[in-house]
Amino acid sequence: MSASPLGFALLLDGLKAAGEDTRLRLLALIGEGELTVSELTEILGQSQPRISRHLKLLAEAGLVERFREASWVFYRRAVDAPGAALTDALLELMAPDDEVLLRDRERLEAVRAARAAHAQAYFRAHAHEWDAIRRLHVPEEQVEAAIHAALSGGRIGSLLDLGTGTGRILELFADEMERGVGIDLSAEMLAVARANLDRAGVRNATVRQGDIYSLALPRDAFDVVIVHQVLHFLEDAPRAIKEAARVLRPGGRLLVVDFDPHDLEFLREQHAHRRLGFAPEIMESWLAQAGLVPQSHRLLAPKDHGKSGEGRLTVSLWLARDPRIVRAEAQHNKEVA
Ligand SMILES: C[S@@+](CC[C@H](N)C(=O)[O-])C[C@H]1O[C@@H](n2cnc3c(N)ncnc32)[C@H](O)[C@@H]1O
C-alpha cells in the first residue's frame, strides 16, 4: 500500500503525535487491525478517558482513522488520511520482537480471542441456515473457483465486497488485491467477518457498517465490486446495482453472484429471501440501466438437476464492466489509426 509523502508541517504534527509512549503503542496495536476504544483500554490497562485523549491526538494528526458502527467507535490505521505515509513508515520501523510491543500484542491476542468467541457464538446460532442453503447448490469450492475465474487477469488494486457477511470474499482475494473493503448492514455479521479476517491473518482488508443502497464511499473508487448472494434479500436489487456501479472506477468490473430462477418457496418463508433467483435477461437489463456492459454469464447447475435434484439451486454469475475506459481507448485507437 503506497501513501503520498507529507509536507513539513504535517510531518512535524505527525511526529509530535506519535512521539509519546502510549500513543506509539496505540499506533502499533492499531497497525494490527481495527480496534475499539474499550479493547485498546483493556489491552493497555489505562483509563478510557486517557486512551480516548491519545486516540484523538493520533486521529487529528491523520495517523489513524476513526469510524462509528452503531454504538461502537473503531480506530484503524490511516489509509486515506494525510498521515498514512508516516503511519506506514513508523509501523515498518517497529521491531516485531520488541519486549513492550510483544507484551501488548499478547494482550491483543487475548482480546481478539474473546471477540472471536463472541462472534462465533452468533454465527453458530445462524450457521444451520447457511448450511441448509449451501446443501442445495454445487459445493462452495466450485462457486469460489468460478468467482476467481470470472475475475482472473492480474492483480486487483481495490476490491469492494457488498454484503460481506462472514468476510469470505475478502479472504478469498486477500493475496490478489492491494486493498479490500467489506460492507454489511449487520453489526453481528461484521464482528464475524472481523474475527475471520483476523484469524486468516488478512491485513489488507477492512469491514464497515453500511447500506448497499447508499454507500458512504466516493464515486469511481474501486476496480472490482462483488455482490455475492445478497441481491435476493433486497427489495430493490436494481437500485443496489446502480449504487455499486457508481463506486466503480472507469473500466472497473462488477461481479454479481446469485441464483437462477427457482421455485423453493421455503427460502422466502424461512430465510427471508425476497426474490427466488433472477433471470439472466432481467439482470442484464439492470446492469445496462446502471451504465455497465455485461461481459459474461455463467451458470453452475447442481449435478443431479432435473432428476432427483428437482427444485435445487443453480448458481448464476454475471460479470459486467464500466465502459468508460473502453470508450477512451476506442477514441485513442481512432486517433492513432
Ligand atoms: C448470505 S449473506 C452474504 C454472504 C457473503 N457475501 C459471502 O460471500 O459469504 C447476506 C449478507 O447481506 C447483508 N445485507 C443484507 N441487506 C443488506 C443491505 N441493505 N446493505 C448491506 N448489507 C446487507 C446481510 O447482513 C448478510 O450478511
The ligand as an ORCA input file, in Angstrom:
! r2SCAN-3c Opt
* xyz 0 1
  C     -25.916    -14.564      2.639
  S     -25.076    -13.245      3.381
  C     -23.776    -12.833      2.273
  C     -22.712    -13.721      2.012
  C     -21.405    -13.087      1.681
  N     -21.472    -12.113      0.595
  C     -20.457    -14.218      1.350
  O     -19.871    -14.194      0.280
  O     -20.298    -15.116      2.150
  C     -26.008    -11.774      3.009
  C     -25.437    -10.564      3.718
  O     -26.021     -9.390      3.180
  C     -26.179     -8.464      4.231
  N     -27.158     -7.447      3.835
  C     -28.495     -7.615      3.655
  N     -29.056     -6.443      3.291
  C     -28.065     -5.525      3.245
  C     -28.029     -4.125      2.936
  N     -29.125     -3.448      2.619
  N     -26.830     -3.500      2.982
  C     -25.706     -4.172      3.330
  N     -25.686     -5.488      3.642
  C     -26.856     -6.157      3.598
  C     -26.615     -9.332      5.396
  O     -26.402     -8.706      6.641
  C     -25.757    -10.565      5.202
  O     -24.557    -10.521      5.944
*
